[in-house]
Amino acid sequence: MGKRNRTALLPNNLPQLQNLIKRDPISYKRDFLQQYRHYESQLDIFKLKPDEEAEEFGSLITFISQVAQCYVQETSSFPQQIISLLSENYQILHPNLRKTMVQTLVLLRNKDIIPSVTLLSLFFTLFRTRDKQLRELLYSYIVTDIKNQNAKHKNNKLNKTLQSFMYTILQGQQQQQQNNVKIGGGRINSEMSENSIAAKKSLDVCIELYRKGIWNDAKTTNVIAEACFHQVTKIRVTAIQFFLGSNQDQDDDSSEEEKQLPNVKKLQHINQINKTKKSRKRKLEKALVSIRKKELQKHKAENFNFSALHLLNDPQ
């Protein structure tokens, strides 16, 4: 196929154009700008009906995020446009498009186009969505990104900013519950509202980062301690279980891990039958090491929260 014919097909083949741009950004800049103008027109249309699936718009978002590093100046407003769309419409966006936008921002963050604190603050806000799968995706990314940000040394600036942000989420939701009681004059509604869900997931992040030894400081511990007196039952129970050294989610994971452990008796029997096989012996030794490691981790999990009590401002 000649170059002219290939170029004519590019507007209808974004993946192909994406690959060509990555190889030669200068030669295909005009093609990119054509698609970017198309994206801007689609953006204006989408803002009028943000609850539509808008598959074409989603494809354009993905395309631009893939090549944004090639045209930094031309796409300078793109990240904030996606952030604004999400923060303003996350509850009514089509699930597929909402996930596409989140993945787009993660990709831009991985390319160092978006600051970590900007993205993580948005993701904590998106915990309010009723989309459970998306919340799990956000949770996983937040924990992983904060872990990576603290891998070489403690990123105190990022940690303090996010800890304060999460504390605001927890306190804000608590205040809302109290106001509802004053207005309604009745019992506190224990149902998990959008803000309650966000507060619960934020608390889960705090606990997981403490467990991983990343946020094991006094500020984190006292944020969790405040949650012990939360109006929402699930939040209160989660915080109390943390200090008691129990974690239902962790127990469930441990049970699953135990199911996946090798059958030691079976391996020992096989090893006796095949004494001459060195690979069998190595497999048995590896299985035993794995089990000992799991037992050690379980023992640590049961006791790691005891030290958290010493970090409380007033443990009496």
C-alpha positions in Angstrom: 0.0 0.0 0.0 1.4 3.4 -1.0 2.1 6.1 1.6 -0.8 8.3 0.2 -3.3 5.4 0.6 -2.0 4.6 4.1 -2.3 8.2 5.2 -5.8 8.3 3.9 -6.7 5.4 6.2 -5.1 6.9 9.4 -8.1 8.9 10.6 -10.1 5.7 10.9 -7.3 3.7 12.4 -6.1 5.3 15.6 -4.0 2.3 16.8 -2.0 2.4 13.6 -1.6 6.2 13.8 -0.5 5.8 17.4 2.3 3.4 16.4 3.4 5.7 13.6 3.5 8.7 15.8 5.6 7.0 18.4 8.2 6.1 15.7 8.1 9.5 13.9 6.2 12.3 15.8 7.3 15.1 13.5 6.1 13.5 10.3 2.7 12.7 11.7 2.1 15.9 13.7 -0.5 17.1 11.2 -2.4 13.8 11.5 -2.3 14.1 15.3 -3.5 17.7 15.3 -6.4 16.6 13.1 -7.4 14.0 15.7 -6.9 16.4 18.6 -9.3 18.9 17.0 -11.8 16.1 16.6 -11.3 15.3 20.3 -12.0 18.9 21.2 -15.2 19.0 19.2 -16.3 15.7 20.7 -15.5 17.1 24.2 -17.9 20.0 23.7 -20.6 17.6 22.6 -20.0 15.2 25.4 -20.3 17.9 28.0 -23.9 18.4 27.0 -24.7 14.7 27.7 -22.1 13.3 30.0 -24.1 10.2 30.8 -23.7 8.7 27.3 -21.3 5.8 26.6 -19.5 7.8 23.9 -17.3 5.1 22.5 -15.7 7.3 19.9 -14.9 9.9 22.5 -13.3 7.2 24.7 -11.2 6.0 21.8 -9.9 9.5 21.2 -9.0 9.9 24.9 -7.0 6.6 24.9 -5.3 7.6 21.7 -4.2 11.0 23.0 -3.0 9.6 26.3 -0.8 7.1 24.4 1.1 9.8 22.4 0.8 12.8 24.7 4.5 12.7 25.5 5.2 13.3 21.9 3.3 16.6 21.8 3.6 18.0 25.3 2.8 21.6 24.4 -0.1 20.7 22.2 -1.7 18.5 24.9 -0.9 20.7 27.9 -4.6 21.2 28.7 -5.6 17.5 28.1 -4.9 16.1 31.6 -6.9 18.8 33.4 -9.8 18.3 31.0 -10.0 14.6 31.9 -9.6 15.4 35.6 -12.4 17.9 35.4 -14.7 15.5 33.6 -14.2 12.9 36.2 -14.4 15.1 39.3 -17.6 16.8 38.0 -19.4 13.8 36.5 -18.0 10.6 38.0 -21.4 9.5 39.4 -23.2 9.7 36.0 -20.5 8.7 33.6 -20.9 5.4 31.8 -18.8 2.7 33.6 -16.7 1.9 30.6 -15.9 5.5 29.8 -15.2 6.3 33.5 -12.8 3.4 33.6 -11.2 4.6 30.4 -10.6 8.0 31.9 -9.1 6.6 35.1 -6.8 4.4 33.0 -5.9 7.4 30.9 -4.8 9.4 34.0 -2.8 6.5 35.3 -1.0 6.3 32.0 -0.3 10.0 32.1 1.0 9.7 35.7 3.3 6.9 34.7 4.7 9.2 32.0 5.3 11.8 34.7 2.8 14.2 33.0 0.6 14.5 36.1 1.9 15.0 39.6 1.3 12.1 42.0 -0.5 14.2 44.6 -3.0 15.6 42.0 -4.0 12.2 40.8 -4.1 10.5 44.2 -6.3 13.3 45.6 -8.7 12.8 42.7 -8.8 9.1 43.2 -9.6 9.4 46.9 -12.6 11.6 45.8 -13.6 8.9 43.3 -14.0 6.4 46.1 -17.5 7.9 46.4 -18.6 6.1 43.3 -21.0 3.2 43.5 -18.9 1.3 41.0 -17.3 -1.4 43.2 -14.9 -2.7 40.6 -13.6 0.8 40.0 -13.1 1.4 43.7 -11.0 -1.7 43.9 -8.9 -0.5 40.9 -8.5 2.9 42.6 -7.6 1.3 45.9 -5.0 -1.0 44.3 -3.4 1.9 42.4 -3.3 4.3 45.4 -1.6 1.8 47.6 0.9 0.8 44.9 1.7 4.4 43.9 2.3 5.5 47.5 4.4 2.5 48.1 6.5 3.3 45.0 6.8 6.9 46.1 8.3 5.8 49.4 10.5 3.0 48.1 13.8 4.7 48.2 13.1 7.1 51.0 10.1 8.5 52.9 8.3 11.1 50.7 7.2 13.1 53.7 5.6 16.0 51.6 3.4 13.6 49.7 2.5 11.5 52.8 1.5 14.5 54.9 -0.6 16.0 52.1 -2.5 12.7 51.5 -2.9 11.9 55.2 -4.4 15.4 55.8 -6.7 14.8 52.7 -7.9 11.4 54.1 -8.4 12.9 57.5 -10.6 15.6 55.9 -12.6 12.8 54.2 -13.2 10.9 57.4 -14.0 14.0 59.5 -16.2 15.5 56.8 -18.3 12.4 56.5 -18.5 12.2 60.3 -19.7 15.9 60.5 -22.3 15.2 57.8 -23.7 12.3 59.8 -24.0 14.4 62.9 -25.7 17.2 61.0 -28.2 14.7 59.6 -29.1 13.6 63.1 -29.6 17.2 64.2 -31.9 17.9 61.2 -33.8 14.7 61.3 -33.9 14.4 65.1 -33.9 10.6 64.8 -31.4 7.8 64.7 -28.3 7.9 62.7 -28.7 6.1 59.3 -26.1 3.4 59.3 -26.5 2.9 55.5 -23.3 3.4 53.6 -23.7 6.7 51.7 -21.3 7.9 49.0 -19.3 9.8 51.6 -19.3 6.8 53.9 -18.0 4.6 51.2 -15.2 7.1 50.4 -14.3 7.3 54.2 -14.3 3.5 54.5 -12.0 3.0 51.5 -9.7 5.8 52.7 -9.5 4.1 56.1 -8.6 0.8 54.3 -5.8 2.6 52.5 -4.4 3.9 55.8 -4.5 0.5 57.4 -2.9 -1.3 54.4 -0.1 1.3 54.2 0.5 0.9 58.0 0.6 -2.9 57.6 3.1 -2.5 54.8 5.3 -0.4 57.0 4.9 2.7 54.8 2.6 4.9 56.9 3.5 3.5 60.4 3.8 6.9 62.0 1.8 8.7 64.8 -0.3 10.7 62.4 -1.6 7.7 60.6 -2.3 5.8 63.8 -4.3 8.7 65.3 -6.3 9.1 62.1 -7.3 5.4 62.5 -8.0 6.0 66.2 -10.4 8.8 65.4 -12.3 6.3 63.2 -12.9 4.1 66.2 -15.6 6.6 67.3 -17.1 7.1 63.8 -20.9 7.1 63.4 -20.9 4.6 60.6 -20.7 1.0 62.0 -18.5 -0.4 59.2 -15.9 2.3 59.6 -15.9 2.1 63.4 -15.5 -1.7 63.4 -12.7 -1.7 60.8 -10.7 0.8 63.0 -11.3 -1.1 66.2 -10.3 -4.4 64.5 -7.0 -2.7 63.5 -6.1 -2.1 67.1 -7.2 -5.5 68.2 -4.9 -7.0 65.6 -7.6 -8.6 63.5 -8.5 -7.8 59.9 -11.4 -9.7 58.3 -10.2 -9.0 54.8 -6.7 -10.0 55.7 -8.0 -13.2 57.3 -9.9 -14.0 54.1 -6.8 -13.5 52.1 -4.8 -15.7 54.5 -7.4 -18.5 54.1 -7.1 -18.3 50.4 -3.3 -18.4 50.6 -3.5 -21.4 52.9 -5.6 -23.2 50.3 -2.8 -22.5 47.8 0.0 -23.9 50.0 1.6 -27.1 48.8 0.5 -30.4 50.3 3.5 -31.2 52.4 2.5 -34.8 53.3 2.0 -35.6 49.6 5.3 -34.1 48.7 7.1 -36.1 51.5 5.5 -39.3 50.2 6.6 -38.6 46.6 10.1 -37.7 47.9 10.4 -41.1 49.6 9.3 -43.0 46.5 11.7 -40.9 44.3 14.7 -40.6 46.5 17.1 -40.3 43.6 15.3 -37.3 42.1 17.0 -34.2 43.3 14.3 -32.0 41.9 11.7 -33.7 44.2 13.9 -32.9 47.2 14.2 -29.2 46.1 10.5 -29.0 45.6 9.8 -30.4 49.1 12.3 -27.9 50.7 10.8 -25.0 48.8 7.3 -26.0 50.0 8.5 -26.2 53.6 10.1 -22.8 53.4 6.9 -21.4 51.9 4.8 -22.7 54.8 7.3 -21.4 57.4 7.2 -18.0 55.8 3.4 -17.9 55.8 3.3 -18.9 59.5 5.8 -16.2 60.3 3.8 -13.6 58.4 0.6 -14.7 60.2 2.3 -14.4 63.5 3.5 -10.9 62.7 0.0 -9.9 61.5 -1.5 -10.9 64.8 0.9 -8.6 66.7 1.9 -5.7 64.5 -0.9 -3.4 65.8 0.3 -3.6 69.4 3.0 -1.0 68.5 0.4 1.3 67.1 -1.1 1.8 70.5 2.2 3.5 71.6 1.8 6.1 68.8 -1.5 7.4 70.1 -1.6 10.9 71.4 -3.5 9.8 74.5 -3.8 6.0 74.8 -5.5 6.2 78.2 
